[in-house]
Amino acid sequence: MSKWFVLVMALLGAGAAQAQADYPSRPIRIIIPWPPGQATDLVGRVIAQRLAELLGQPVIADNRAGAGGTIGTDQAAKAAPDGYTVLAASSGPVTIAPLLQRVPYDAERQLTPVALSGRSPYLLVTAPSFPAANAREFVALLKANPGKYTFSSSGTGASAHLITEWFNINAGIQAVHVPFKGSAQAMTEVMNGQIAFTLETAAATLPHIKAGRLKTYGVSIAKGTALAPGIPSLASAANLPAFDAAAWIGIMLPAGTPKPIVDRLAAAMDKVMQSPEARERLNVVGIEVDYRPADEFGRYLAEQKARFADIIKRGNIKIE
């Protein structure tokens, strides 16, 4: 091996080490694989602002929407692993889509978890006139009438669809799925009594519950949520202790990003998630703060993959 080769490699190594030590030395891009105004977008922008303050460099939100979040997720997964492209990750394109369809990336191999920011709780809702006074009566009524009642979702394979299927499995309910193109129409059909029930996000349902257009029987997170005070968890109200479900949102990096850079970003995220202002802003957009650092986030992702794979198998769910 020539001494010149050794010298060049040493210089390259020194340069890489210096680049890691200086990180970040230029603006960071956070890819948000959803359109503006969607939950992941709102969370991503809160995080981008706080990271910019902490890291001393602009953190630019870059919406790359399309194909249920898979287009932007693919771009992030295949970006240079240098810490300057960050993904605002979420359960749909990272956990669920790869289980239901062919996607152009391997989330487990091509993405590195940095931090889980929070979870979006779902509420079981019906029209106000639905004939069940509480969650246990609701379950008893539907169990006694298999196949009679319908439930809506924002689309086959959407988080809302799978979370409702998981509720049905836990409760022993057989109900007919009616998918729509978006949660607004799915809830409208529940409000007008054409569809019996749905589980949708707290952010989407609470305004209608407060206005008396929907009735709720409980929330999907087992410990309940401060976002919906006074509303019990379905785990307790319906006596379904195994039912604990939500959509998650977090931060990931391309796999292969040097550990010092991952650690630097993780340390900044820790400060973001400890900030009362950031936590309040996440609550405002309907996210229950559930901060988990990289190792815990990685374990959570594995648990979520196993959970949703089981739901898909038991519900025989397929995207045609």
Secondary structure, DSSP 4 states (H G I P E B T S, - for coil): --HHHHHHHHHHHHHHHHHHHT--SS-EEEEE-S-TTSHHHHHHHHHHHHHHHHHSS-EEEEE---GGGHHHHHHHHTS-SSSSEEEEEEHIIIIIHHHHS--SS-HHHHEEEEEEEEEE-EEEEE-TT-S-SSHHHHHHHHHTSTTT-EEEESSTTSHHHHHHHHHHHHHT---EEEE-SSHHHHHHHHHTTSS-EEEEEHHHHHHHHHTTS-EEEEESSTT--TTSTTPPBHHHHTT-TT----EEEEEEEETT--HHHHHHHHHHHHHHHH-HHHHHHHHHTT-EEEEEEHHHHHHHHHHHHHHHHHHHHHHT----
